[in-house]
Structure formats: structure tokens, C-alpha cells
Amino acid sequence: MSQRMSQKESKTFLYKKVYQDLKDRIQNGEYLRDALLPSEREIGETYQVDRTTVRKALQLLVDDGLVEKRAGKGTVVVWRPDQEQTQSRPVLRPERRNGPIAFLLPRGDNNSSRITQPFYSQLFYRAEKECQKLGYTLVYSTLDETDHFDELVQANGFSGIFFVSNVSHRHLDRALELRIPSILINSYYERMPSILSDNFSGTYTACRYLIERGHKSIGIINGNSRYTTNNERWRGCVTALREAGLSLKNEFCLGGTSWEFEAGLAAVEQMLAKNTVYPTALVAFNDRLALGAIQAIHQAGLRVPDDISVIGYDNSDQAKYSMPKITTVEIHAPLMAQTASRMLFQQIDDYEVLTVKVLTPVELIEQDSVRPLE
């Protein structure tokens, strides 16, 4: 085997050097089918690398269909000289290519496209700018549970994929199987790099803001409870209330099926119709829900913030131009897109999947929809 690598070579990814050398020796017949490779310790000593580097190299050999790791035995060669490599590994290689980059978003409620919604349009616009810097084209498509992911990939030859929000884990797993460089934005999956705003801190800060201004009866308006972002925001509210010795009453825990204006309107209408006592403040999990809540409050003959204070989430243009202007949480969507883009480009270059969860910062934007209580 090769001896210690030169200083120049060590500047590149060492695990790729180890992988390529072992691969060449397997395909040149030095290690025949059913032969055992040396142990991880022996490989590490030969190449003067640590155990983590060895394991990365061996995993690439496994991904190529050249070896298998067998419990109690070790790493066994399974490749035959007459075996076509195209049959033993996915159809897509991790090398950087010239295909477009995909921006894949599930359809919204009532089978609608959500790319025109402010949050998603901001993400797409900034991601597109980042792609253009490196000569990539960014293309948008919807992708729901029943869609055929492989057909979409084969028709477009994507260099990489931005999966956005609540994309089915089935599609995420398939992208990993095909070794397509991929990033998940605005959600979390433990097997894929994930970029999202600090949802917990956002609603925690919003509730603390209300509590510090004398509000003790606080309600929330959920978005879609199937979304990671919704559940993290719910935890932020509940934690802030619990720390203050307060609780979230069941009748003031609203919504849970949709992120749309109509859902916020309907949820608050129903709450006001059923209860003679209502919360002094509401935290809505996006600005569209907050706008729906404000309309319902006004239709009931009440006023915001005199009767009920309202906080939104996203700091959208609608929140800035509503009457009253909505106190909301800024999530810095462009920063999310920029961070995701840089991570995706790095993955395209070296196809190293870092299963990290990156949280972008949030901040409360004080406007006119909250009043302090005496």
C-alpha cells in the first residue's frame, strides 16, 4: 500500500485519497471477491490517518457497491471484475455538474402553489441570486407525497436540490440514495443538512414580551400542526408561559390545519362566538394568520390592540402595511437562503453530507398591535 502522503496531498480530503487507493486495488485484483480488507486500525496506520477518515473512505466503497461491512467479520469485498459499476451505485455521481438546481416546495392548502407567498418568494429570490453567482439556474417545482421524484430528477438532471418546508421524508431519503447534493430549508430531518429560523426563540420572545407588559391570558393560533416549524413555535410559547406560572387554556389554543389568512379568521371567529371571556393577547404563527385574526376581532366589534393584542411571525410586507401595523418576529429569510446556498455548493463540490441543524437568528419587531395592560 501507499506510504505516508506528501504535504501537498494532505491539503486535499484525505478520505478521498484512501478511498481511491483502496478502490483501485480492489478493481486491479489485489483484493478479490470475498476477501477481507485490512482492519480500520491497520488502514489508518498505513495511510497515517485517523479512524474517522478511514470510516469515511470505507463508506464510499460501500456506496459504490465494492464492499460490505459484516458484523463480526469486517469489511468484505463483494465486487467482481465483470460487474458493471453503473449497476452497483446510484445513477447520479457527486461530482459538480452543469444541471440546474431545484427549489422543491409542497403545494399549499387547496392544492395551491405557495411560491408567491412572501416568505417563500424571499427564499427563492435570494437562492436564485446565489445560484447565478456560480452559473447555476434555479428552477421551481412543487413536490407532494404522491409525485414521482425519480421522474422529476431524470427529466432535469439536477446538480443539487433545495427541499423547502414539509417535503415528504420519502423524497428526502430518495435524494440521499441517489447521492444528489441536497439541503432542507424551513424544516428539520436528522439525515439531511437543515436550515431554519430559531422558531422556539421567536415565539418564546414574543410571549415573554406580552407577559412583561402585563398579559396573563394569552392564546395562540397554530399554522399546520404537521410542520416542524409549527411545533417548535408551539414549544416556545408553552415554555414561556410555564416559566411565568401561566398555562395555555385549551379554548385559546386555536387553528392547527392551515397557514392561510382564512384559517386565522375562522379560528378567532369561532373562539369569540363560543366564549364570553377571551384572551388579552394572541400569538399567531405567521403574519397571514395574524391578519385573519385582526379581521375577525374587528368584525366582532372589538379593537386591536385595545381589546386584544396580536403578534404575528415572519415580518412580511402585509404586517408592515396593515392597520394597525403588526408586531411580529423577523426571521431573516434571505439569510436562511444564503446559508443554505453556501452549504449546498460545498456539498456539490465534495459530496460530504453534514447532518447538521442550523438555526438563523430571529428578532421581535415592535409595531402597533400590542398594548401594555395596567
C-alpha positions as CSV (number, residue, x, y, z in Angstrom):
1,M,0.0,0.0,0.0
2,S,1.0,3.6,-0.4
3,Q,3.2,5.1,2.3
4,R,2.8,8.5,4.1
5,M,1.1,11.1,1.8
6,S,3.0,14.2,0.8
7,Q,2.3,17.5,2.5
8,K,0.7,18.8,-0.7
9,E,-1.6,15.8,-1.0
10,S,-2.6,16.2,2.7
11,K,-4.2,19.5,1.8
12,T,-6.9,17.7,-0.1
13,F,-9.6,15.5,1.5
14,L,-7.6,12.6,2.9
15,Y,-10.5,10.2,3.0
16,K,-10.9,10.5,-0.8
17,K,-7.2,9.6,-1.2
18,V,-7.7,6.5,0.9
19,Y,-10.9,5.6,-0.8
20,Q,-9.4,6.0,-4.3
21,D,-6.4,3.9,-3.5
22,L,-8.4,1.1,-2.0
23,K,-10.9,1.2,-4.9
24,D,-8.0,0.9,-7.4
25,R,-6.6,-2.1,-5.5
26,I,-10.0,-3.8,-5.5
27,Q,-10.6,-3.2,-9.2
28,N,-7.0,-4.2,-10.1
29,G,-7.5,-7.6,-8.4
30,E,-5.3,-7.1,-5.3
31,Y,-8.4,-7.8,-3.2
32,L,-10.6,-10.4,-4.8
33,R,-14.3,-11.0,-4.1
34,D,-15.0,-12.3,-0.6
35,A,-11.5,-11.1,0.6
36,L,-11.3,-9.1,3.8
37,L,-9.8,-5.6,3.7
38,P,-7.3,-4.8,6.5
39,S,-8.9,-3.5,9.8
40,E,-9.6,0.1,10.3
41,R,-6.6,0.4,12.6
42,E,-4.3,-1.2,10.0
43,I,-5.6,1.1,7.2
44,G,-5.2,4.1,9.5
45,E,-1.6,3.2,10.3
46,T,-0.8,2.6,6.6
47,Y,-2.1,5.9,5.4
48,Q,-1.3,7.9,8.6
49,V,-4.9,9.0,9.1
50,D,-7.3,8.8,11.9
51,R,-10.2,6.3,12.4
52,T,-12.9,8.8,11.2
53,T,-11.1,9.4,7.9
54,V,-10.8,5.6,7.4
55,R,-14.5,5.2,8.1
56,K,-15.5,7.9,5.6
57,A,-13.3,6.2,2.9
58,L,-14.9,2.8,3.6
59,Q,-18.4,4.2,3.5
60,L,-17.7,5.5,-0.1
61,L,-16.6,2.0,-1.0
62,V,-19.9,0.7,0.4
63,D,-21.8,3.3,-1.5
64,D,-20.0,2.2,-4.7
65,G,-21.1,-1.4,-4.1
66,L,-17.5,-2.6,-3.8
67,V,-17.5,-3.8,-0.2
68,E,-19.9,-4.7,2.6
69,K,-19.5,-4.3,6.3
70,R,-20.4,-7.5,8.0
71,A,-20.8,-7.7,11.8
72,G,-18.3,-9.9,13.5
73,K,-16.2,-10.3,10.3
74,G,-15.1,-6.9,9.0
75,T,-15.1,-5.2,5.6
76,V,-15.6,-7.8,2.8
77,V,-15.0,-7.2,-0.9
78,V,-18.2,-8.0,-3.0
79,W,-17.2,-6.6,-6.3
80,R,-16.5,-8.9,-9.3
81,P,-14.2,-7.9,-12.2
82,D,-17.1,-8.3,-14.7
83,Q,-19.5,-6.2,-12.6
84,E,-20.7,-3.0,-14.2
85,Q,-20.3,-0.1,-11.8
86,T,-23.4,1.5,-13.2
87,Q,-25.4,-1.4,-11.7
88,S,-23.9,-1.1,-8.3
89,R,-24.3,2.5,-7.5
90,P,-27.0,5.2,-8.0
91,V,-27.3,6.9,-11.4
92,L,-26.1,10.2,-10.1
93,R,-22.5,11.0,-9.2
94,P,-21.5,13.6,-6.6
95,E,-19.2,15.5,-9.0
96,R,-20.1,19.1,-9.7
97,R,-22.2,19.2,-12.9
98,N,-23.9,21.8,-15.1
99,G,-27.5,20.9,-14.5
100,P,-30.0,23.3,-12.8
101,I,-30.6,23.4,-9.1
102,A,-34.2,22.6,-7.9
103,F,-36.3,24.5,-5.4
104,L,-38.9,22.0,-4.4
105,L,-41.9,23.0,-2.3
106,P,-45.1,21.1,-1.4
107,R,-48.4,22.5,-2.7
108,G,-50.3,24.5,-0.2
109,D,-53.9,24.2,1.1
110,N,-56.5,23.5,-1.6
111,N,-53.7,22.3,-3.9
112,S,-52.4,25.8,-4.4
113,S,-48.8,26.9,-5.2
114,R,-47.1,28.9,-2.4
115,I,-44.2,30.3,-4.3
116,T,-45.9,33.7,-4.5
117,Q,-46.2,33.9,-0.7
118,P,-43.8,36.5,0.7
119,F,-41.7,34.1,2.8
120,Y,-41.1,31.6,0.0
121,S,-40.6,34.2,-2.7
122,Q,-37.9,35.8,-0.5
123,L,-36.2,32.4,-0.1
124,F,-36.4,31.7,-3.8
125,Y,-35.2,35.2,-4.8
126,R,-32.1,35.1,-2.6
127,A,-31.3,31.5,-3.5
128,E,-31.6,32.4,-7.2
129,K,-29.1,35.2,-6.7
130,E,-26.6,32.9,-5.0
131,C,-27.0,30.3,-7.8
132,Q,-26.4,32.9,-10.5
133,K,-23.1,33.9,-9.0
134,L,-21.8,30.4,-9.8
135,G,-23.6,30.0,-13.1
136,Y,-26.4,27.8,-11.9
137,T,-30.1,28.1,-12.9
138,L,-32.6,27.8,-10.1
139,V,-35.9,26.1,-11.1
140,Y,-39.1,25.8,-9.0
141,S,-41.4,22.9,-8.8
142,T,-44.0,21.5,-6.4
143,L,-43.4,18.1,-4.9
144,D,-46.1,16.3,-2.9
145,E,-46.2,12.8,-1.4
146,T,-47.7,11.1,-4.4
147,D,-45.4,12.8,-7.0
148,H,-42.7,10.7,-8.8
149,F,-39.4,12.1,-7.6
150,D,-37.2,9.9,-9.9
151,E,-39.1,11.1,-13.0
152,L,-38.5,14.8,-12.0
153,V,-34.8,14.1,-11.4
154,Q,-34.3,12.2,-14.6
155,A,-36.1,14.8,-16.7
156,N,-34.0,17.7,-15.3
157,G,-30.6,16.3,-14.2
158,F,-30.3,18.5,-11.1
159,S,-26.9,19.4,-9.8
160,G,-28.5,20.0,-6.3
161,I,-31.8,20.4,-4.6
162,F,-33.3,22.8,-2.1
163,F,-36.1,21.0,-0.4
164,V,-38.4,23.5,1.3
165,S,-40.7,23.0,4.3
166,N,-42.8,19.9,4.8
167,V,-41.5,17.8,1.9
168,S,-42.1,14.1,2.4
169,H,-39.3,12.2,4.0
170,R,-39.7,9.6,1.3
171,H,-38.4,12.1,-1.2
172,L,-35.6,13.2,1.1
173,D,-34.5,9.6,1.5
174,R,-34.5,9.0,-2.2
175,A,-32.3,12.1,-2.8
176,L,-29.8,10.7,-0.3
177,E,-29.9,7.3,-2.0
178,L,-29.2,8.9,-5.4
179,R,-26.4,11.0,-3.8
180,I,-27.9,14.2,-5.1
181,P,-26.5,17.2,-3.1
182,S,-29.5,18.4,-1.1
183,I,-30.4,20.9,1.7
184,L,-33.7,21.1,3.6
185,I,-34.9,24.7,4.3
186,N,-37.5,25.7,6.9
187,S,-37.8,22.2,8.4
188,Y,-35.6,19.5,10.0
189,Y,-34.7,16.0,9.1
190,E,-32.0,14.2,11.0
191,R,-30.5,12.6,7.9
192,M,-30.0,15.8,5.9
193,P,-28.5,19.3,6.4
194,S,-31.3,21.5,7.7
195,I,-31.6,25.3,7.8
196,L,-34.4,27.0,9.6
197,S,-35.1,30.0,11.8
198,D,-34.9,29.8,15.5
199,N,-38.6,29.1,15.8
200,F,-38.5,28.3,19.5
201,S,-36.8,31.5,20.4
202,G,-39.1,33.5,18.2
203,T,-42.3,32.6,19.9
204,Y,-40.7,32.4,23.3
205,T,-39.5,36.0,22.9
206,A,-43.0,37.1,21.7
207,C,-44.7,35.5,24.7
208,R,-42.2,37.0,27.1
209,Y,-42.8,40.4,25.5
210,L,-46.5,40.1,26.2
211,I,-46.0,38.8,29.8
212,E,-43.6,41.6,30.7
213,R,-46.4,44.0,29.5
214,G,-48.9,42.6,31.9
215,H,-50.7,40.0,29.7
216,K,-51.6,36.8,31.6
217,S,-54.3,35.4,29.4
218,I,-52.5,34.6,26.1
219,G,-53.8,32.5,23.2
220,I,-52.0,31.1,20.2
221,I,-53.0,30.5,16.5
222,N,-51.3,27.4,15.2
223,G,-50.4,27.0,11.5
224,N,-50.3,23.5,10.2
225,S,-49.5,21.2,13.1
226,R,-47.8,18.7,10.8
227,Y,-44.9,21.1,10.2
228,T,-41.7,21.2,12.3
229,T,-41.8,25.0,12.3
230,N,-45.3,25.0,13.9
231,N,-44.4,22.6,16.6
232,E,-41.2,24.4,17.5
233,R,-43.2,27.7,17.8
234,W,-45.8,26.0,20.0
235,R,-43.0,24.8,22.3
236,G,-41.6,28.3,22.5
237,C,-45.0,29.7,23.7
238,V,-45.7,27.0,26.2
239,T,-42.2,27.2,27.7
240,A,-42.5,31.0,28.2
241,L,-46.0,30.7,29.8
242,R,-44.9,27.8,32.0
243,E,-41.8,29.8,33.3
244,A,-44.2,32.7,34.2
245,G,-46.5,30.3,36.1
246,L,-49.2,30.6,33.3
247,S,-50.9,28.0,31.3
248,L,-52.3,27.8,27.8
249,K,-56.1,27.2,28.0
250,N,-57.5,24.6,25.6
251,E,-60.1,27.0,24.3
252,F,-57.4,29.6,23.4
253,C,-55.2,27.1,21.5
254,L,-56.6,27.8,18.0
255,G,-56.0,26.6,14.4
256,G,-53.7,23.7,13.5
257,T,-54.7,22.9,9.9
258,S,-53.5,25.8,7.8
259,W,-51.2,28.8,7.5
260,E,-53.6,30.9,5.5
261,F,-55.5,34.1,6.3
262,E,-58.9,32.3,6.2
263,A,-57.7,29.9,8.9
264,G,-56.8,32.7,11.2
265,L,-60.1,34.5,10.5
266,A,-62.2,31.3,11.1
267,A,-60.4,30.3,14.3
268,V,-60.8,33.6,16.0
269,E,-64.4,34.0,14.8
270,Q,-65.2,30.6,16.4
271,M,-63.4,31.5,19.6
272,L,-65.2,34.8,20.1
273,A,-68.5,33.2,19.3
274,K,-68.1,30.4,21.9
275,N,-66.5,32.3,24.8
276,T,-67.7,35.3,26.7
277,V,-64.2,35.7,28.1
278,Y,-61.3,35.9,25.6
279,P,-57.6,36.3,25.9
280,T,-56.0,39.7,26.1
281,A,-53.4,38.7,23.5
282,L,-52.9,36.3,20.7
283,V,-49.6,35.0,19.2
284,A,-50.2,33.9,15.5
285,F,-47.6,31.6,14.0
286,N,-47.4,33.6,10.8
287,D,-48.5,37.1,9.7
288,R,-51.3,35.8,7.4
289,L,-52.9,34.1,10.4
290,A,-52.4,37.3,12.4
291,L,-54.2,39.4,9.7
292,G,-57.1,36.9,9.7
293,A,-57.3,37.2,13.5
294,I,-57.4,41.0,13.3
295,Q,-60.2,41.0,10.8
296,A,-62.2,38.6,13.0
297,I,-61.7,40.8,16.0
298,H,-62.8,43.9,14.1
299,Q,-65.9,42.1,12.7
300,A,-66.8,41.2,16.3
301,G,-66.9,44.9,17.2
302,L,-63.6,44.7,19.1
303,R,-60.4,46.6,18.5
304,V,-56.7,45.7,18.2
305,P,-54.8,46.4,20.4
306,D,-57.3,48.0,22.8
307,D,-59.3,44.8,23.4
308,I,-57.0,42.1,22.1
309,S,-53.3,42.5,21.3
310,V,-51.9,40.5,18.4
311,I,-48.4,39.3,17.5
312,G,-47.5,37.7,14.1
313,Y,-44.5,35.9,12.7
314,D,-42.4,36.4,9.5
315,N,-42.3,40.3,9.3
316,S,-43.9,40.2,5.9
317,D,-44.9,43.3,3.9
318,Q,-48.5,42.7,4.8
319,A,-47.7,43.1,8.5
320,K,-45.9,46.4,7.8
321,Y,-48.8,47.8,5.9
322,S,-51.8,46.5,7.9
323,M,-53.8,48.7,10.2
324,P,-52.6,48.6,12.9
325,K,-49.1,47.6,11.9
326,I,-48.4,44.2,13.4
327,T,-45.8,43.5,16.0
328,T,-44.1,40.4,14.5
329,V,-41.0,38.2,14.5
330,E,-38.3,38.8,11.9
331,I,-36.9,35.5,10.6
332,H,-34.4,36.8,8.1
333,A,-35.4,34.7,5.2
334,P,-32.6,36.0,2.9
335,L,-30.0,34.9,5.4
336,M,-31.6,31.4,5.6
337,A,-31.4,31.1,1.8
338,Q,-27.8,32.4,1.6
339,T,-26.7,30.0,4.3
340,A,-28.5,27.1,2.6
341,S,-26.9,28.0,-0.7
342,R,-23.4,28.1,0.6
343,M,-23.8,24.7,2.2
344,L,-25.3,23.2,-0.9
345,F,-22.5,24.5,-3.1
346,Q,-20.0,23.0,-0.7
347,Q,-21.8,19.7,-0.9
348,I,-21.8,19.8,-4.7
349,D,-18.1,20.2,-4.6
350,D,-17.2,17.4,-2.3
351,Y,-20.4,15.5,-1.5
352,E,-19.9,15.3,2.2
353,V,-23.3,15.2,3.9
354,L,-23.1,17.0,7.2
355,T,-26.3,16.2,9.2
356,V,-26.4,19.5,11.0
357,K,-29.3,21.7,12.1
358,V,-28.5,25.3,11.5
359,L,-30.7,28.0,13.2
360,T,-30.7,31.5,11.8
361,P,-31.4,34.3,14.4
362,V,-34.8,36.0,14.9
363,E,-35.8,39.3,16.5
364,L,-39.0,40.9,17.6
365,I,-40.2,43.9,15.6
366,E,-42.3,46.2,17.8
367,Q,-45.2,47.9,16.0
368,D,-48.7,49.0,16.9
369,S,-50.7,45.8,17.6
370,V,-49.7,45.3,21.3
371,R,-50.6,47.4,24.2
372,P,-49.4,47.1,27.8
373,L,-52.0,46.4,30.4
374,E,-52.3,48.5,33.5
